[in-house]
Amino acid sequence: MKINFGKLATAGAMMILMAAVVWAQYGAGPCGQRVDTSNPVVVHGQVEKYAAGYGQGTPTLVVRDSSGKRYSFVLGPYRYLASKKFVAKTGDQVEVHAWASNLCPSGYAVEEVRNVTRGVTVKLRDANGRPLWTGGGSPGPRGPSMAGGGGWARSGAGNCAGAGPDMSAVTTIEGRVRSFSGGFGQGMPTLVLETAQGEQEIIVSPYHVLADADFDITEGMELEVTMAPARWDAGEHWVALKLVDPATGLEVELRDAASGFPAGGRGRR
């Protein structure tokens, strides 16, 4: 068989070019969670729950603000928090600085947490949204990154790492709810929907959007779900963008239809 080395060279160059494009979009590492540093969130409130410890999964902080709204924030690795001597107890007053994130289950990537009651602060990400626990973070100017869009940044591998929903592959399905697991501080909310094509598992986040809209997902209810695929942990997962309850006409937008970032979450009929 005759080998065309010219074509091989061309193919190799194309592969290098494609790899460069992926690197530019998602940064180093197997994934590349995007953080919108142009969309900051500051929450002042009282700690309802702080789940953290060796062997207890990724630390989670549940905070209720003065209006009664609850937020569930996924923090960095416990070893990092422990090394910074960060602690929080139920009832402590805290201040959380975060940015919108298009894949974290909570919908936020936390920059800094200040426990006002105990006088301790932990900084989790640098000004570009990169996690400090990886050792690669360094202060730098905010602004557009190569990921596209003003203020988008990559946080690299680690907590909440992933490539974000693929908004070019959005689809809508209908079915009956088989199960739903989710709640403040309970990890990644997951919906299992029985459809004509079989069962479909869907990540429904951030959970506080459902709570704000009073959108209750119960076993056996009919549901219409608009979703998009996302890759993390070396696998593909479906992430809900919008939910519609055909029985009541109530719908809730979990994520922006263009970017995949968390939306306002107000339900409407």
KAVENJO-V668723 format. One record per pair of residues at least 4 apart in sequence whose ideal C-beta (glycine too) atoms are under 7 Angstrom apart, sorted by the first residue. I is the first residue (numbers start at 1). J is the second residue. Records with the same first field share a line. If there is no record, write none. Layout:
I->J ; J
This chain:
3->8
4->8
5->9
6->10
7->11
8->12
9->13
10->14
11->15
12->16
13->17
14->18
15->19
16->20
17->21
18->22
19->23
20->24
21->25
22->26
23->27
24->146
25->146 ; 147
26->31 ; 32 ; 154 ; 163
27->32 ; 154 ; 156
28->156
29->156 ; 157
30->157
31->157 ; 161 ; 162 ; 163 ; 232
32->154 ; 156 ; 163
33->101 ; 103 ; 154 ; 155 ; 160 ; 161 ; 162
34->102 ; 147 ; 152 ; 153 ; 154 ; 164
35->99 ; 101 ; 109 ; 129 ; 153 ; 155
36->99 ; 100 ; 151 ; 152 ; 261
37->99 ; 128 ; 129 ; 142 ; 151 ; 153
38->150 ; 151
39->99 ; 100
40->97 ; 99
41->98 ; 99 ; 100 ; 108
42->95 ; 97
43->63 ; 65 ; 71 ; 96
44->65 ; 95
45->63 ; 64 ; 65 ; 66 ; 94
46->63 ; 64 ; 91 ; 93
47->61 ; 63 ; 88 ; 89 ; 90 ; 91 ; 92 ; 94
48->62 ; 63 ; 64 ; 70 ; 90
49->62 ; 90 ; 185
50->61 ; 88 ; 89
51->56 ; 59 ; 60 ; 185
52->56 ; 59 ; 78 ; 81
53->78
54->78
58->74 ; 159
59->75 ; 78 ; 81
60->72 ; 73 ; 74 ; 75 ; 185
61->73 ; 75 ; 88 ; 113
62->70 ; 72 ; 184 ; 185
63->71 ; 73 ; 94 ; 96
64->68 ; 70
65->69
69->212
70->184 ; 208 ; 211
71->208
72->106 ; 184 ; 185 ; 207 ; 208
73->96 ; 98 ; 106 ; 108 ; 110
74->104 ; 105 ; 106 ; 159 ; 160
75->81 ; 110 ; 113 ; 124
76->80 ; 81 ; 124 ; 131 ; 133 ; 159
77->133 ; 159
78->82
79->83
80->84 ; 133
81->86 ; 122
84->122
85->120
86->113 ; 120 ; 122
87->115 ; 118 ; 120
88->92 ; 94 ; 115
92->115 ; 117 ; 118
93->116 ; 117
94->113 ; 114 ; 115 ; 116
95->114 ; 116
96->110 ; 113
97->111 ; 112
98->108 ; 109 ; 110 ; 111
99->108 ; 109 ; 111 ; 129
100->107 ; 108 ; 261 ; 262
101->107 ; 108 ; 109 ; 160
102->164 ; 165 ; 259 ; 260 ; 261
103->160 ; 162 ; 164 ; 230 ; 232
104->108 ; 109 ; 160
105->187 ; 188 ; 189 ; 205 ; 206
106->206
107->205 ; 206 ; 262
109->125 ; 129 ; 155 ; 160
110->124
111->124 ; 125
112->121 ; 122 ; 123 ; 124
113->122
114->121
115->120
123->132
124->131 ; 132
125->129 ; 130 ; 131 ; 132 ; 137 ; 155
126->130 ; 132 ; 137 ; 138 ; 139 ; 140
127->139 ; 140 ; 141 ; 142
128->140 ; 142 ; 153
129->153 ; 155
130->136 ; 137 ; 153 ; 154 ; 155 ; 156
131->137 ; 155 ; 156 ; 158 ; 159
132->137
133->158
134->156 ; 158
136->156
142->151
143->151
144->149 ; 150 ; 151 ; 152
145->152 ; 153 ; 154
147->152 ; 153 ; 154
148->152
155->160 ; 161
156->161
157->161
161->232
162->230 ; 231 ; 232
163->230 ; 231 ; 232
164->230 ; 260
165->228 ; 229 ; 230 ; 239 ; 255 ; 260
166->228 ; 229 ; 230
167->228 ; 258 ; 260
169->228 ; 229
170->226 ; 228 ; 241
171->227
172->224 ; 225 ; 226
173->193 ; 195 ; 200 ; 225
174->195 ; 224
175->193 ; 194 ; 195 ; 200 ; 223
176->194 ; 220 ; 222
177->191 ; 193 ; 217 ; 218 ; 219 ; 220 ; 221 ; 223
178->192 ; 193 ; 194 ; 199 ; 219
179->192 ; 219
180->191 ; 217
181->189 ; 190
182->186 ; 189 ; 190 ; 204 ; 207
183->207
184->207
188->203 ; 205
189->203 ; 204 ; 205 ; 207
190->201 ; 203
191->202 ; 204 ; 217
192->199 ; 201
193->200 ; 202 ; 223 ; 225
194->199
195->200
200->238
202->225 ; 227 ; 238 ; 240
203->237 ; 238 ; 239 ; 240
204->210 ; 240 ; 254
205->254
206->262
207->211
208->212
209->213 ; 252 ; 254 ; 262 ; 265
210->215 ; 252
212->265 ; 266
213->252 ; 265 ; 266 ; 267
214->267
215->243 ; 250 ; 252 ; 267
217->221
221->245
222->246 ; 247
223->243 ; 245
224->244 ; 246
225->240 ; 243
226->241 ; 242
227->238 ; 239 ; 240 ; 241
228->239 ; 241 ; 260
229->236 ; 238
230->237 ; 239
231->235 ; 236
232->237
240->254
241->254 ; 255 ; 257
242->251 ; 252 ; 253 ; 254
243->251 ; 252 ; 254
244->251
245->250
248->269
249->269
250->267 ; 269
251->267 ; 268
252->265 ; 267
253->263 ; 265
254->262 ; 263 ; 265
255->260 ; 261 ; 262 ; 263
256->260 ; 261 ; 263
